[in-house]
Amino acid sequence: MPIQNQEISDSLEDVRSVLESSKRWAAAQPAEALGAHLATYVAVYLLGVVEDSIETLLEGRARKPNDECVANYICQDIEHFRNPKRHTIGEALKKFSPEFADRFYNRFPERCREITALESIYSVKTDLAHKGTDELRLTLPDVEDYINRIEPILEVLESILS
């Protein structure tokens, strides 16, 4: 089922657009390293979109009861949701309901394709931040595959939190 939240859908489309621009740019350049730099940029950008999307979905669910005080409290807790890994997403869902976390964990077992893609882009960001650019090996097709494998995570989260 496609993502219903327009902001999230638009953000994913923007990542895909940046990816396509990067592919065209990399194809015009002879250096393989340029492709790796572009792929890393798009992967880190994608991770930011995933973080913001999860935050948007969690905040949307927090505001459902129409109790502004409760919503403000919850939203402050999730305001800076970062480092989306299977465990951190599950823990955030568990704060709403253990059933939400169970549904997420049951849909995405620990080493499934979707989770490994999410954890791969997290690793790219961490490696870039802490190791620099000397060992960049990511390709633009890798990032395209990651986008397609991560989107179902956002779709399921949207369904759980709706």
C-alpha positions as CSV (number, residue, x, y, z in Angstrom):
1,M,0.0,0.0,0.0
2,P,1.5,3.4,-1.0
3,I,2.3,5.9,1.7
4,Q,-0.7,8.2,2.4
5,N,1.2,11.0,4.2
6,Q,1.9,13.5,1.5
7,E,5.0,15.0,3.3
8,I,6.6,11.6,3.5
9,S,5.7,10.6,0.0
10,D,7.1,13.9,-1.3
11,S,10.3,13.4,0.6
12,L,10.8,10.0,-0.8
13,E,10.2,11.3,-4.3
14,D,12.7,14.0,-3.7
15,V,15.3,11.4,-2.7
16,R,14.5,9.5,-5.9
17,S,14.9,12.7,-7.9
18,V,18.3,13.4,-6.3
19,L,19.3,9.9,-7.0
20,E,18.4,10.2,-10.7
21,S,20.3,13.5,-10.9
22,S,23.3,11.9,-9.2
23,K,23.2,9.0,-11.7
24,R,23.3,11.4,-14.7
25,W,26.1,13.4,-13.1
26,A,28.1,10.3,-12.2
27,A,27.7,8.9,-15.7
28,A,29.2,12.0,-17.2
29,Q,32.3,11.8,-15.0
30,P,35.1,9.3,-15.5
31,A,36.0,8.8,-11.8
32,E,34.4,5.9,-10.0
33,A,35.1,7.7,-6.7
34,L,32.7,10.5,-7.7
35,G,29.9,7.9,-7.9
36,A,30.8,6.6,-4.5
37,H,30.7,10.2,-3.0
38,L,27.3,10.8,-4.7
39,A,25.9,7.5,-3.5
40,T,27.0,8.2,0.0
41,Y,25.4,11.7,-0.1
42,V,22.1,10.2,-1.3
43,A,22.2,7.5,1.3
44,V,22.8,10.0,4.1
45,Y,20.0,12.1,2.7
46,L,17.7,9.1,2.6
47,L,18.5,8.3,6.2
48,G,17.5,11.9,7.2
49,V,14.2,11.4,5.3
50,V,13.6,8.2,7.1
51,E,14.3,9.8,10.5
52,D,12.0,12.7,9.8
53,S,9.3,10.4,8.4
54,I,9.3,8.2,11.5
55,E,9.2,11.4,13.7
56,T,6.2,12.7,11.6
57,L,4.3,9.4,12.0
58,L,5.0,9.2,15.7
59,E,3.9,12.8,16.3
60,G,0.8,12.2,14.2
61,R,-0.1,9.3,16.4
62,A,0.7,11.3,19.6
63,R,-1.7,14.0,18.6
64,K,-4.7,11.6,17.9
65,P,-6.3,11.7,21.4
66,N,-6.7,15.5,21.0
67,D,-5.1,16.1,24.4
68,E,-2.6,18.8,23.7
69,C,-0.7,18.4,27.0
70,V,-0.2,14.7,26.4
71,A,0.7,15.3,22.8
72,N,3.2,17.9,23.7
73,Y,4.8,15.6,26.2
74,I,5.1,12.7,23.8
75,C,6.3,14.9,20.9
76,Q,9.1,16.4,23.0
77,D,10.3,12.8,23.6
78,I,10.3,12.0,19.9
79,E,11.2,15.4,18.6
80,H,14.7,14.3,17.5
81,F,14.2,10.7,16.6
82,R,17.5,9.6,15.2
83,N,19.4,6.5,14.3
84,P,16.5,4.5,13.0
85,K,17.4,0.8,13.5
86,R,15.0,-2.0,14.1
87,H,15.5,-1.8,17.9
88,T,15.1,2.0,18.2
89,I,11.9,2.0,16.0
90,G,10.5,-0.9,18.1
91,E,11.3,0.9,21.4
92,A,9.5,4.0,20.1
93,L,6.5,2.0,19.1
94,K,6.4,0.2,22.4
95,K,6.0,3.6,24.2
96,F,2.6,3.8,22.5
97,S,1.7,0.1,22.8
98,P,3.5,-3.2,23.1
99,E,1.2,-4.4,20.4
100,F,2.6,-1.8,18.0
101,A,6.1,-3.0,18.6
102,D,5.1,-6.6,18.2
103,R,3.4,-5.9,14.9
104,F,6.5,-4.1,13.7
105,Y,8.9,-6.9,14.9
106,N,6.7,-9.6,13.4
107,R,6.6,-7.9,10.0
108,F,10.4,-7.1,10.0
109,P,12.5,-9.9,11.5
110,E,16.0,-9.0,12.5
111,R,17.9,-9.8,9.4
112,C,15.2,-9.2,6.7
113,R,15.9,-7.3,3.5
114,E,14.2,-4.1,4.7
115,I,16.0,-3.9,8.0
116,T,19.4,-4.7,6.5
117,A,18.9,-1.9,4.0
118,L,18.0,0.5,6.8
119,E,21.0,-0.6,8.9
120,S,23.3,-0.3,5.8
121,I,22.5,3.4,5.3
122,Y,22.9,4.0,9.0
123,S,26.3,2.4,8.7
124,V,27.2,4.6,5.7
125,K,26.3,7.7,7.7
126,T,28.3,6.5,10.7
127,D,31.3,5.6,8.6
128,L,31.2,8.9,6.8
129,A,31.1,10.8,10.1
130,H,33.8,8.8,11.8
131,K,36.0,7.4,9.1
132,G,35.9,10.1,6.4
133,T,35.7,9.5,2.7
134,D,38.8,7.3,2.1
135,E,36.8,4.0,2.0
136,L,33.6,5.0,0.2
137,R,32.4,2.0,-1.8
138,L,28.6,2.6,-2.1
139,T,27.1,2.8,-5.6
140,L,24.1,4.7,-6.8
141,P,22.3,1.4,-7.7
142,D,22.9,0.3,-4.1
143,V,21.1,3.4,-2.9
144,E,18.3,2.8,-5.3
145,D,17.9,-0.7,-3.9
146,Y,17.9,0.7,-0.4
147,I,15.2,3.2,-1.1
148,N,13.0,0.4,-2.5
149,R,13.7,-1.9,0.5
150,I,13.2,0.9,3.1
151,E,9.9,2.3,1.8
152,P,7.9,-0.7,3.1
153,I,9.1,0.1,6.6
154,L,7.6,3.5,6.4
155,E,4.4,2.1,4.9
156,V,4.0,-0.4,7.7
157,L,4.8,2.3,10.3
158,E,2.1,4.5,8.8
159,S,-0.4,1.7,9.0
160,I,0.5,0.8,12.6
161,L,0.3,4.4,13.8
162,S,-2.8,5.4,11.8
